[in-house]
Each structure stands twice: as structure tokens, then as C-alpha cells.
């Protein structure tokens, strides 16, 4: 039996691809191992979204190239392969094969016999279906489900469409079938993911079909939470908000990457909305969905962001008081319209702006968390640590948001949903006790 070690880097969408590879490998008689030293085959599933992600991917490939023992195979897959193609072969000659985002279904044959051409890259567009083998890397009670692949938005700073291709949605019935199967084996929380979840279905149904999909998924027995991730601001409809407000299973959680708020910078970014529309969607959500938790992402230092534009972003953040906020410094991507613009902003200034924005949000987050002291909420138990149970509320997405910590003496197990009273608050996490 071939022993395989998987190192999955980057986002949850990449993680699903890793899970599919593990499923294909299992069908081919391979055994997954957690210790790279035990592996006959090491697979590094790479990310290339921003400069730091590229560095992490290349550092990981380099690390395992150095540690590679005689007879051990090293296979590199994912977005960085799709993006850099032949360049990676020159950088890392010790790797045995490089597989793109639509060829990883051939991983079973590759681990047995590395092809003469080390590079397997074709036109992007593959997406799995409900019958595709998959080995979950997440806890069984909380699972990611990819509803589409690729993106049609073509934002000026983003290379994803050139890597993952145009939008390709799964059929509604196929997604519903997968979710039903997951619920049958114990899934309590489903996290719907794609590059732009609000645009789901427009390629195969002629218009976005997210609301139609959700109306089917809320019927699935056994599910407790359905969470929406990566919503494009101008596609958040009143119909969607009314559905979330009225359906108990739909988490009142909105992950809406605004990227910026200054109208001129948004135009330079190629975003299809301005400040008024961005501010308007926040107002509509809070007026139509009681208790809504909003998460957004901002990019600082994009070409054309002067001091005035950045200060406008800071002031908007003060007023909006997002429950969750992520931010990163602009990373120049070759082949993108933004990458061809004159930079004009030093790395030092980018990092200073990033630090100021995150410090501001840290204070807001602490204030919002302290306001929850004494409240009673439901939490999903994720894991049992040495000193506490690690849980999440509906307002906390897995991997990116805060936690709710409970005493280890609590009578609970991972996958349970229990009601607790909040007794402590820090900048990002809460603590409580069973009600």
C-alpha cells in the first residue's frame, strides 16, 4: 500500500481539491499519513493568490525537496502550478511531477508512474460532483461544499480567473445530493464556497440561482447551519436577505469582501460598484436581518490609493463597525491590469496602513465582544483541547473567525450544538459556560 502525505496550502476552496485528491488516492489503494517522513509520496497543493501565499508555497516545496529521501516522490499541484507552469520545473528540479487545477484527478496514476512529461496542465474548468470520491480533512460536523469554480468578475488585481477559468457552476441537484449525503454521515454545518457565491448558477441557468439552491438545502434533514461565504456586494439581493432572515438553518452571517470603499480606488480595482452601493448593502443587511454578523476584507496599498483614499477607508471602518474584518497589503500580480499600473506606494507605507487598519478593527472587535457579556447563544463544539472545548457561534466561520471557549468540564462532544452564557471577552474570542 502506497503511503501518501498531503500538505494543503491556501483557501478552503483549495482544501476541497485536496480532499478530492485524497478520495481518489484512497480508491487507488493509497493510505494517507500525517507524518511526511512516513510517506512514499508527498503532495504539496499550492496557493498563489498573493505574494505571501506564493512564498509559502515555494518555501514548502523547497523544504520537502531538501528532505526528500531516495525513492520518495514529491508531487506539486494547484494554483501555483497552473500559474507558473514551466518555471516551477526549473526552480524545483527534484520534484517528480507538477499537476494543474484540472488534472489532479489523474493523481492516482501519477503516484504509480510519473509521466515522462513532468508537467500536467490543461485548460482550467474541472469541478467535482456528488459522486466524486472525497476524504474530509475537516471535522465531520463542519464541511465545505464548493458550488462553483472559476470567476467572471475579472477584478483588475486578481489572477484567479486566469488560473481557475471562467465561472463553472455545479447543477443544483448535484449540490443538494452531496449535502444530503453529508448530513446522513453526521454533518451539522455546511459552508458554501466559491469565488463568488452570489453568482452561482448564472452560467447554467441564465441568472444567479443561489436563492433557489438555498431553498432546497434548508429542506435537508439533520443540518443545523448553512453558511454563505464570499458574496459579491452588488449581488446581495433583498430576496436573499429575506430568505436568510426567515430560515432558521441559514446563518445570519455575511462574508462580503468589499476590498475598498473609495470610489476612485474601487474603479481602479475593477469592482462593479461604488461607495454608495457598498455602504448601502451594509445598511440593507442590518435593517433586514436581525443579529446579522458581517465580515469583510479590504486591500490596502492598491495603485492609486493616496492618503485621502486610505483615510476614507479608515473612517468608513469606524462607522461600519464590522463584526469581522480581514485585510492584506496589495500584492502585484503579473498579467493583471493592476499589475501594469504604476505602483507609487512603497511596501513600508502599505504595511503602515495595514497595521493602522487592523489596530482599528481590533478595538472595534473588542467593544463588540464585550457587548455580548451576559448574552445566551448557541455554539457548535468544534474540538476538545487540553483545557477547554473550542466552539463557534453562527457569527464565526471556521478557520478565519474567533472562538467561544468552554470549560473542559462541560458535558459536550465535538459536533454538539449547545446553549451557553457568555462570561468573558477578548479582542477575538469569547468564553462562556453552559446555560
ZAMARGU-4260 file (C-alpha; in steps of 0.2 Angstrom, whole numbers, plus 5000, padded with zeros to 4 digits):
<rodrens>
0) 5000/5000/5000 | 5007/5017/4995 | 5008/5030/5009 | 5004/5047/5004 | 5006/5064/5014
5) 4996/5079/5009 | 5001/5097/5013 | 4986/5108/5008 | 4990/5127/5007 | 4979/5142/5004
10) 4960/5144/5005 | 4945/5132/5009 | 4942/5130/4990 | 4960/5123/4988 | 4956/5112/5003
15) 4941/5104/4994 | 4953/5100/4980 | 4965/5091/4992 | 4950/5081/4999 | 4946/5076/4982
20) 4963/5070/4978 | 4964/5060/4995 | 4947/5052/4990 | 4954/5047/4973 | 4970/5041/4981
25) 4960/5030/4993 | 4951/5022/4979 | 4968/5018/4971 | 4973/5009/4987 | 4984/5023/4995
30) 4984/5027/5013 | 4985/5044/5020 | 4998/5048/5033 | 5001/5063/5043 | 5020/5062/5046
35) 5029/5067/5030 | 5044/5055/5035 | 5032/5040/5033 | 5026/5045/5016 | 5031/5036/5000
40) 5023/5051/4990 | 5022/5069/4996 | 5009/5081/4988 | 5010/5099/4990 | 4994/5108/4985
45) 4999/5126/4982 | 4991/5143/4983 | 4996/5158/4973 | 4983/5171/4977 | 4995/5184/4984
50) 5014/5186/4986 | 5015/5179/5004 | 5005/5164/4998 | 5017/5161/4983 | 5032/5162/4995
55) 5024/5150/5007 | 5021/5138/4993 | 5038/5139/4986 | 5046/5138/5003 | 5036/5122/5007
60) 5041/5114/4990 | 5059/5119/4994 | 5058/5111/5011 | 5052/5095/5005 | 5064/5095/4991
65) 5078/5096/5003 | 5071/5082/5015 | 5066/5071/5000 | 5074/5054/5003 | 5079/5041/4989
70) 5064/5033/4982 | 5051/5046/4989 | 5041/5055/4976 | 5037/5074/4978 | 5022/5080/4968
75) 5017/5098/4967 | 4999/5103/4962 | 4987/5118/4962 | 4986/5136/4958 | 5004/5140/4958
80) 5007/5126/4945 | 4993/5132/4934 | 5000/5150/4935 | 5019/5147/4933 | 5019/5131/4923
85) 5037/5128/4916 | 5045/5140/4928 | 5042/5128/4943 | 5051/5114/4934 | 5067/5125/4933
90) 5065/5131/4951 | 5062/5114/4959 | 5070/5100/4948 | 5069/5087/4962 | 5050/5087/4961
95) 5044/5072/4951 | 5028/5080/4944 | 5018/5096/4943 | 4999/5095/4941 | 4987/5109/4937
100) 4970/5113/4944 | 4961/5102/4931 | 4972/5087/4930 | 4973/5082/4948 | 4960/5069/4945
105) 4975/5059/4937 | 4984/5059/4954 | 4981/5040/4956 | 4990/5036/4940 | 5004/5049/4944
110) 5009/5042/4961 | 5012/5025/4952 | 5021/5030/4937 | 5027/5048/4935 | 5024/5053/4916
115) 5039/5057/4905 | 5032/5075/4904 | 5033/5081/4922 | 5020/5095/4919 | 5002/5090/4918
120) 4992/5106/4915 | 4977/5109/4904 | 4963/5122/4902 | 4955/5126/4919 | 4937/5121/4922
125) 4936/5105/4932 | 4924/5104/4946 | 4919/5089/4956 | 4902/5081/4958 | 4892/5072/4972
130) 4899/5055/4966 | 4917/5061/4966 | 4927/5052/4980 | 4932/5063/4994 | 4941/5061/5011
135) 4936/5075/5023 | 4951/5084/5031 | 4939/5095/5042 | 4929/5088/5056 | 4914/5078/5050
140) 4902/5090/5058 | 4908/5105/5048 | 4911/5103/5029 | 4915/5114/5015 | 4904/5112/4999
145) 4911/5120/4983 | 4896/5126/4972 | 4906/5133/4958 | 4923/5135/4951 | 4931/5150/4942
150) 4925/5168/4941 | 4918/5180/4929 | 4921/5196/4939 | 4938/5200/4932 | 4944/5212/4946
155) 4959/5221/4940 | 4971/5215/4954 | 4966/5197/4954 | 4974/5182/4944 | 4961/5169/4949
160) 4951/5169/4933 | 4967/5166/4923 | 4971/5152/4935 | 4954/5144/4938 | 4945/5150/4922
165) 4928/5157/4920 | 4913/5153/4931 | 4908/5135/4930 | 4893/5130/4942 | 4888/5113/4948
170) 4870/5108/4945 | 4858/5112/4959 | 4853/5094/4961 | 4871/5088/4962 | 4875/5100/4976
175) 4859/5095/4985 | 4863/5077/4983 | 4880/5080/4991 | 4873/5089/5005 | 4860/5076/5009
180) 4874/5063/5009 | 4885/5073/5021 | 4870/5076/5033 | 4867/5057/5033 | 4885/5054/5039
185) 4884/5067/5053 | 4887/5085/5045 | 4879/5098/5055 | 4886/5114/5047 | 4888/5116/5028
190) 4899/5131/5022 | 4895/5135/5004 | 4911/5142/4995 | 4916/5148/4978 | 4925/5163/4971
195) 4908/5172/4970 | 4894/5163/4978 | 4881/5176/4974 | 4884/5172/4955 | 4881/5154/4957
200) 4871/5146/4943 | 4871/5161/4931 | 4881/5151/4918 | 4869/5136/4918 | 4853/5144/4922
205) 4854/5161/4914 | 4853/5170/4931 | 4860/5168/4948 | 4852/5153/4957 | 4858/5155/4975
210) 4841/5158/4982 | 4834/5143/4973 | 4848/5132/4979 | 4846/5138/4997 | 4828/5134/4997
215) 4832/5116/4993 | 4846/5114/5005 | 4836/5120/5020 | 4825/5105/5017 | 4839/5093/5021
220) 4836/5084/5037 | 4850/5084/5051 | 4858/5100/5045 | 4858/5114/5058 | 4868/5128/5050
225) 4871/5133/5032 | 4884/5147/5030 | 4887/5158/5015 | 4905/5163/5011 | 4912/5175/4998
230) 4897/5186/4992 | 4899/5200/4979 | 4892/5216/4986 | 4881/5221/4971 | 4873/5204/4970
235) 4867/5203/4988 | 4848/5204/4984 | 4834/5208/4995 | 4827/5191/4991 | 4842/5183/4998
240) 4842/5194/5014 | 4823/5190/5017 | 4827/5171/5015 | 4841/5172/5027 | 4831/5181/5040
245) 4816/5169/5038 | 4826/5152/5038 | 4832/5146/5054 | 4846/5135/5046 | 4853/5149/5036
250) 4867/5158/5047 | 4864/5177/5048 | 4882/5178/5043 | 4888/5188/5028 | 4905/5187/5021
255) 4906/5201/5009 | 4924/5206/5003 | 4922/5225/4999 | 4940/5227/4995 | 4939/5246/4997
260) 4927/5260/4999 | 4934/5275/4990 | 4925/5276/4973 | 4941/5280/4963 | 4951/5265/4970
265) 4936/5254/4968 | 4936/5259/4949 | 4954/5256/4948 | 4952/5239/4956 | 4938/5235/4943
270) 4925/5232/4956 | 4907/5235/4949 | 4900/5246/4962 | 4905/5262/4971 | 4905/5269/4989
275) 4886/5272/4990 | 4881/5254/4984 | 4894/5246/4996 | 4888/5256/5011 | 4870/5253/5005
280) 4872/5234/5006 | 4878/5235/5024 | 4863/5246/5029 | 4851/5234/5020 | 4858/5219/5029
285) 4857/5226/5046 | 4839/5233/5043 | 4833/5216/5036 | 4842/5203/5045 | 4841/5205/5064
290) 4858/5200/5073 | 4867/5199/5056 | 4886/5196/5058 | 4896/5205/5044 | 4913/5200/5038
295) 4923/5210/5025 | 4940/5210/5018 | 4950/5226/5012 | 4965/5228/5002 | 4977/5242/5006
300) 4990/5250/4995 | 4982/5246/4978 | 4990/5258/4965 | 4981/5274/4966 | 4976/5273/4984
305) 4983/5290/4991 | 4982/5296/5009 | 4965/5303/5007 | 4958/5287/5000 | 4965/5277/5014
310) 4959/5289/5027 | 4941/5287/5019 | 4943/5268/5022 | 4948/5271/5040 | 4933/5282/5043
315) 4921/5270/5035 | 4928/5256/5045 | 4925/5266/5061 | 4907/5269/5056 | 4903/5252/5049
320) 4909/5243/5064 | 4911/5226/5056 | 4910/5211/5067 | 4924/5203/5057 | 4937/5211/5046
325) 4952/5204/5037 | 4965/5215/5027 | 4980/5212/5017 | 4993/5223/5008 | 4991/5224/4989
330) 5002/5211/4980 | 5006/5215/4962 | 5001/5200/4951 | 5009/5198/4934 | 4997/5198/4919
335) 4983/5208/4928 | 4978/5226/4924 | 4983/5232/4941 | 5000/5224/4939 | 5003/5235/4924
340) 4999/5251/4934 | 5012/5262/4941 | 5014/5257/4959 | 5018/5273/4968 | 5016/5266/4986
345) 5031/5258/4995 | 5030/5242/5005 | 5033/5252/5020 | 5018/5263/5018 | 5007/5248/5014
350) 5012/5239/5030 | 5009/5255/5040 | 4992/5257/5033 | 4988/5238/5036 | 4994/5240/5054
355) 4983/5255/5057 | 4968/5247/5049 | 4970/5231/5059 | 4973/5240/5075 | 4957/5250/5072
360) 4947/5234/5069 | 4955/5226/5084 | 4947/5239/5096 | 4930/5238/5087 | 4930/5219/5089
365) 4934/5220/5107 | 4920/5233/5110 | 4908/5222/5101 | 4913/5206/5110 | 4912/5215/5127
370) 4894/5220/5122 | 4890/5201/5122 | 4894/5198/5140 | 4879/5190/5149 | 4870/5185/5132
375) 4865/5167/5129 | 4869/5160/5112 | 4870/5143/5103 | 4888/5136/5099 | 4894/5122/5089
380) 4908/5112/5098 | 4922/5110/5086 | 4935/5101/5096 | 4941/5097/5114 | 4958/5105/5118
385) 4968/5101/5134 | 4960/5115/5145 | 4944/5119/5135 | 4931/5115/5122 | 4934/5125/5107
390) 4917/5131/5099 | 4910/5143/5087 | 4894/5153/5086 | 4884/5157/5070 | 4894/5173/5069
395) 4911/5163/5067 | 4916/5155/5051 | 4928/5140/5053 | 4947/5144/5051 | 4945/5163/5050
400) 4935/5170/5064 | 4935/5169/5083 | 4931/5155/5095 | 4920/5153/5110 | 4929/5143/5124
405) 4920/5132/5137 | 4927/5124/5152 | 4934/5107/5149 | 4922/5100/5162 | 4907/5104/5151
410) 4897/5089/5146 | 4899/5090/5127 | 4907/5082/5112 | 4913/5089/5095 | 4898/5091/5084
415) 4886/5095/5098 | 4876/5112/5097 | 4873/5118/5115 | 4867/5134/5123 | 4879/5144/5133
420) 4880/5161/5143 | 4895/5172/5138 | 4906/5176/5153 | 4922/5183/5146 | 4928/5193/5130
425) 4944/5197/5122 | 4948/5205/5105 | 4943/5190/5095 | 4937/5176/5107 | 4923/5174/5119
430) 4922/5162/5134 | 4907/5155/5142 | 4898/5141/5152 | 4883/5130/5148 | 4867/5139/5152
</rodrens>
